Amino acid sequence: MSLSEVNAAKAIFGWPLYSTLNAVSFSGAQPDWRTKVTTFTQFLPVLCITTAIWAIGWATSIWLLASIVV
Protein backbone atom coordinates (compact mmCIF):
# COMPACT_ATOMS: atom_id res chain seq x y z
CA MET A 1 0.00 0.00 0.00
CA SER A 2 1.49 3.35 -0.96
CA LEU A 3 0.83 6.85 0.26
CA SER A 4 -1.86 8.62 -1.73
CA GLU A 5 -1.63 12.27 -2.65
CA VAL A 6 -4.53 14.31 -1.31
CA ASN A 7 -5.77 17.13 -3.52
CA ALA A 8 -8.63 19.54 -2.76
CA ALA A 9 -11.42 17.28 -4.05
CA LYS A 10 -10.16 14.30 -2.06
CA ALA A 11 -9.83 16.44 1.06
CA ILE A 12 -13.37 17.79 0.73
CA PHE A 13 -15.09 14.49 0.06
CA GLY A 14 -12.93 11.85 1.70
CA TRP A 15 -10.53 13.29 4.25
CA PRO A 16 -11.03 10.58 6.92
CA LEU A 17 -10.62 7.81 4.35
CA TYR A 18 -7.42 9.17 2.84
CA SER A 19 -5.87 10.07 6.18
CA THR A 20 -6.60 6.57 7.51
CA LEU A 21 -5.16 4.94 4.38
CA ASN A 22 -2.02 7.06 4.64
CA ALA A 23 -1.62 6.23 8.34
CA VAL A 24 -1.99 2.52 7.67
CA SER A 25 0.48 2.58 4.78
CA PHE A 26 3.00 4.64 6.77
CA SER A 27 2.64 2.34 9.77
CA GLY A 28 3.06 -0.70 7.54
CA ALA A 29 6.38 0.63 6.27
CA GLN A 30 7.90 0.46 9.75
CA PRO A 31 10.31 -2.46 10.35
CA ASP A 32 9.08 -3.82 13.69
CA TRP A 33 5.51 -4.74 14.69
CA ARG A 34 5.80 -2.69 17.89
CA THR A 35 6.85 0.33 15.88
CA LYS A 36 3.91 -0.23 13.52
CA VAL A 37 1.43 -0.33 16.39
CA THR A 38 3.01 2.65 18.15
CA THR A 39 3.04 4.72 14.98
CA PHE A 40 -0.61 4.02 14.25
CA THR A 41 -1.76 4.64 17.84
CA GLN A 42 0.10 7.95 17.88
CA PHE A 43 -1.81 8.92 14.75
CA LEU A 44 -5.26 8.11 16.21
CA PRO A 45 -5.76 11.45 18.05
CA VAL A 46 -4.88 13.33 14.86
CA LEU A 47 -7.34 11.18 12.92
CA CYS A 48 -10.11 11.82 15.46
CA ILE A 49 -9.55 15.57 15.59
CA THR A 50 -9.31 16.06 11.82
CA THR A 51 -12.35 13.82 11.24
CA ALA A 52 -14.35 15.85 13.76
CA ILE A 53 -13.33 19.11 12.07
CA TRP A 54 -14.21 17.64 8.67
CA ALA A 55 -17.62 16.47 9.94
CA ILE A 56 -18.36 19.83 11.57
CA GLY A 57 -17.53 21.59 8.31
CA TRP A 58 -19.87 19.34 6.33
CA ALA A 59 -22.65 19.59 8.94
CA THR A 60 -22.38 23.38 9.01
CA SER A 61 -22.48 23.73 5.23
CA ILE A 62 -25.45 21.35 4.90
CA TRP A 63 -27.28 23.10 7.76
CA LEU A 64 -26.71 26.52 6.18
CA LEU A 65 -27.89 25.28 2.80
CA ALA A 66 -30.98 23.69 4.36
CA SER A 67 -31.82 26.86 6.28
CA ILE A 68 -31.63 28.91 3.08
CA VAL A 69 -33.77 26.50 1.07
CA VAL A 70 -36.46 25.91 3.71
C-alpha positions in Angstrom: 0.0 0.0 0.0 1.5 3.3 -1.0 0.8 6.8 0.3 -1.9 8.6 -1.7 -1.6 12.3 -2.7 -4.5 14.3 -1.3 -5.8 17.1 -3.5 -8.6 19.5 -2.8 -11.4 17.3 -4.0 -10.2 14.3 -2.1 -9.8 16.4 1.1 -13.4 17.8 0.7 -15.1 14.5 0.1 -12.9 11.9 1.7 -10.5 13.3 4.3 -11.0 10.6 6.9 -10.6 7.8 4.4 -7.4 9.2 2.8 -5.9 10.1 6.2 -6.6 6.6 7.5 -5.2 4.9 4.4 -2.0 7.1 4.6 -1.6 6.2 8.3 -2.0 2.5 7.7 0.5 2.6 4.8 3.0 4.6 6.8 2.6 2.3 9.8 3.1 -0.7 7.5 6.4 0.6 6.3 7.9 0.5 9.7 10.3 -2.5 10.4 9.1 -3.8 13.7 5.5 -4.7 14.7 5.8 -2.7 17.9 6.8 0.3 15.9 3.9 -0.2 13.5 1.4 -0.3 16.4 3.0 2.6 18.1 3.0 4.7 15.0 -0.6 4.0 14.3 -1.8 4.6 17.8 0.1 8.0 17.9 -1.8 8.9 14.7 -5.3 8.1 16.2 -5.8 11.5 18.0 -4.9 13.3 14.9 -7.3 11.2 12.9 -10.1 11.8 15.5 -9.5 15.6 15.6 -9.3 16.1 11.8 -12.3 13.8 11.2 -14.3 15.9 13.8 -13.3 19.1 12.1 -14.2 17.6 8.7 -17.6 16.5 9.9 -18.4 19.8 11.6 -17.5 21.6 8.3 -19.9 19.3 6.3 -22.7 19.6 8.9 -22.4 23.4 9.0 -22.5 23.7 5.2 -25.4 21.4 4.9 -27.3 23.1 7.8 -26.7 26.5 6.2 -27.9 25.3 2.8 -31.0 23.7 4.4 -31.8 26.9 6.3 -31.6 28.9 3.1 -33.8 26.5 1.1 -36.5 25.9 3.7 
